[in-house]
Every structure is written in C-alpha cells, then in structure tokens.
Amino acid sequence: FPFEAIESVSVHLMWVAAATYCARISPKSLLATLIGVLGMAHFSLGRGSGSFAGGFLIGSFGIRQTFRLIGLMAVIAGAVYGLLYFFWLHKYDYVAKTNSEASTGM
C-alpha cells in the first residue's frame, strides 16, 4: 500500500517535468503535438511494451525471479547513469548553470 501512495505524487511530478521540458524544446506551434506524442509514448508504447515484456518474463522465470531480475536491472541502470553523470554529464550542468547566470546577470 505505501508504494501505491507514492505513485500518486511521483507520476504527476514526472508529467510536470516532461511537459515543462516539451515546452522548452518545442516551437509554440507544435507544443500540443509534442505533448500528445509524449502521452502516446508513455501510456501506449511504454505501458504496452512493459506489460508484454513483464508477462513474458513472468511466464518464463516466475514472479520471484522476474522481480529480482527487474530490480537488478534497475540497480545496474542507476549505477550506469551515476557513472555517466559523474564522468561526462556534469560538465553540461556546469555550462548550463554558467550560461543561465550570465544571462540573468547574477
């Protein structure tokens, strides 16, 4: 139960972040189209392929092994992202922060 309660907040925060990002990268005339594509990718493509892959793994390995496998994949993905950010992506955060400070005069 507690994890389902967290979803009510985290999913909406993800949507706010995704819609804000769409507004930043798209021309104003294509904003509605891009948000529609975002919704299609999340609700249709993402959930459909996730249900298919999860069902396939559960059918092949069982629920317990599938849960462990997906948990391991999440830990590996987090570690890879952490290493990628530490060695490469943090440079772009510094450049964006510097450019933002220069444009605002702070």
Summary of the structure (lengths in Angstrom):
residues: 106
radius of gyration: 18.7
end to end distance: 45.4
largest distance: 58.5
contacts: 213
relative contact order: 0.04
helix: 94%
strand: 0%
